[in-house]
Amino acid sequence: MSRITNEPKIRNKLIAAIREQLEHRAFWLYLLCDEAGKRGLDWQDFGSAAVRRCGLSQGKGLVRKGRTKSLKGLKRTLFTKPAQWVFEMKVRKSTDEELFLDFHYCPLVKAWQKAGCTDEEIAVLCDIAMCGDHGIGACYDSVLELPKCIAKGDDICALRYKKKKQKTKNNN
């Protein structure tokens, strides 16, 4: 029996259609990993690096678009109102130095549940998928912490972007 609870509350037709697009991409990721596993490759060995590269590419584009490395800029360019509806997201904190988001629904997890993945597979797939978010964070000179995660049985995904501390000459 799955310990993962992941049901949407927002049931708007347009939001559902967007979620289906994200689910389809998550299904691709699962199928790629499954095929790699059949060939003796570890999902995380190749998947994490590939998805991080995607996040780094996306992050560079977001920085150019927003013309800032402020985490307020990341919120403005990536975590828009439509994205907030799709992930049933609450912005908990948004400053130049910190961006705290709580996701109450995840279409990726829903796709993996529909595909029949085990809770353990869902957790690994989520770790791989989050490498993209880590890559985006790196482009904003920040780190991403994930203290809670729907894919691991928590009630939310708590994304916590925090600017890296800059080293000074006295702080080497």
N, C-alpha and C positions, 0 to 999 in steps of 0.2 A: 504494500500500500504506500502510495506516495505521501511524503510529508510536505510537499510543495503546494501551497494554496496560491492561485494566480488567476483570478477572475476579474474581468473589467467591470467597472461601474458605469462608465460613459459608454453609451451604446448608439451613438450617432452614426448614420450610414457612411458619411465621408471618413470619419475617424476609423471606422471598421475597415474601410477599403485601404486606407494607409497602413493599418496594422497588418492586413493581409500581405501587402508588399514586403513589409519587414519580416513577417513569418516566412515568406518564400525565400528570402535571403538566408534566414537562419536554417531553413531546411537544406539549402545548398551546403552550408557549412557542415551540418551533420553528415550529409551524404559524402562530402569530400573526406571528412575525417573517417567515416566508416570504411570507405574504399581504401584509404591509406592504411588503416588498421589491418585490413585483409591482406595487405602487401607487406606487413611487418613493420610499418612506421608507427611511431608513437604520435598520437594526435597532437600533443602539446609541442613536440619537437619541431614540427613544421608549421602547424597552425598558428601558434603564438607569434612567431616571427613574421609570417605573412600578414596577419591581421594588424600587428604593430606597424608594419610598413604602410598599410592602408591608412591607419590613424595618423601617422606622421605626415603623409601626403595631404590628408584632409585638414589636419591642423595647420599646415603651412598656408593652405588656401583660406582658411578661416581668419588667420592672422592678417593676411593681405586684405581680405574683404573688410575686416573690422578696423584695420590700420592701428591696431594696438595689441599689446600682450597682457593687458589688464584682464583679470578674470571677469570683470563686468562686461568686457568685450566678448568673451566666450559665451556668456549668458545671452547676450544680445544677438549673436550670429548663429549659435547652434541650438540653444535651449529656448527657442521662440514659443509663442503661445500655442501654435499647432503641435509642436513637439511636447509641450506640457500636457496637452489634452491626450495625445496618443499614449503617453506613458503614465498618465494620471499623476503628474509630477507636481510637487510643491517645492518652490524655491525657499529654502530656509535661511540662506544668507548669501548676499551678493555684494562683495566689495572688490577693490582692485587686487587684494591679496588672498581672498578666500571666496569659494563658491560652493555652497552646500545645497545639495538637491536630494529629495526623497522621491523615488519612483514607487508608485503603488501598484503598477501593472507592468508586465514585460511581455511584448508580443514574441520575442525570441524564445522565451521559456515556453510560451503557449505552443509555438511551432514544434519544439522538441517534445513536449508532452503529447501532441497529436501524432508525432512520428513514433511514439512508443518507447522513447528513451527512458532508461532508468534514472533515478534521482542522481546516482553517481555520474552517469554520462552527462546529464544536464549541468551538473556542477562544473565538470571539466569543460564542456562547451562554453559555458558562461565565462570561465576564466580565460579561455581563448578569445572570445568575443570582446572581453573587457580590455584586452591588449590594445585594441583600437583606441579606446578611451584614454588609456595610459599614454599612447602615442600623441594624441591630441593635447593632453595635459603637458607633455614635454615641450611642445611647441609654444606653450604659454609660460615656460620656465616654472612649471609647477609639478607637483606629484599628486597622484590620485590615491586616496585611501577608500576602501570599501568595507566599512565595519559591519554592514548588514547587507544581505543578498537574498533576493527571492529564490534564486536557483539553489540556494543552500538551506531553504526552509524558513527563512525569515519573512516577516510580514511586509518588508519594503527592501528596496535597494537604496542604501544611503551612500551617495557619491559625495566625496569630500575632496575638492581640489584645493590645494594649498601651495602658495608660492614657495619655491625653494629659498632657503636662507642664503643670501649672498655672502661669500667669503670676503673678509677685509684683510688688509695687511696685518692687523693685530689679531686676526681670527683664523690664521692659516692653520 
